[in-house]
Amino acid sequence: MPKKNSALKTDTPQPISADVLYKLSLLIEKSKQKAVSEIGGAVNMLFWYAGNRINDEQQGNAKAAYGVKP
């Protein structure tokens, strides 16, 4: 019978160094910031397209009368 690999034992895991935890926290924070930025951009485009569609339906893409010299 083959000898079992000692790496498969359920020994107590080794603690993770503070440096590794710090780098992981930076990676998580950067990913969260990127996700918020991407979502914000997508929501902004959604509202722009929705407003543009409403404008087209209500006014037929005509310009508003305000700001025109009488």
Order of alpha helices (4+ residues) and beta strands (2+ residues): alpha
